[in-house]
């Protein structure tokens, strides 16, 4: 099931307090980046983030979900309405994410 662009736009609006958040469409879903680093995505109209330590600490009871068949599990962000929390979450995530690989 593809995600609705309206849900993506809502999540991006909620993340407007974070520096550079961008996205790329991928087979009906959306990959989310912060300053060029992949931190999560919109899959089946769910906002999922990488399960790094910062995300686990800020969302200790968050359920895990697979974004698509064969993928590693990610954490479901259940409260997409809390703009301050989302800003805190993505800012903390970025600090733990590796730099993007250089293209050859």
Buried (B, 14 or more C-beta within 10 A) or exposed (E): EEBEEEBBEBBBEBBEEBEEBEBEEEEEBBBBBBBEBBBBBBBBBBBBBBBBEBBEEBBEEBEEBEBEEEEEEBBBBEEBEEBEBBBBBBBBBBEEBEEEEEEE
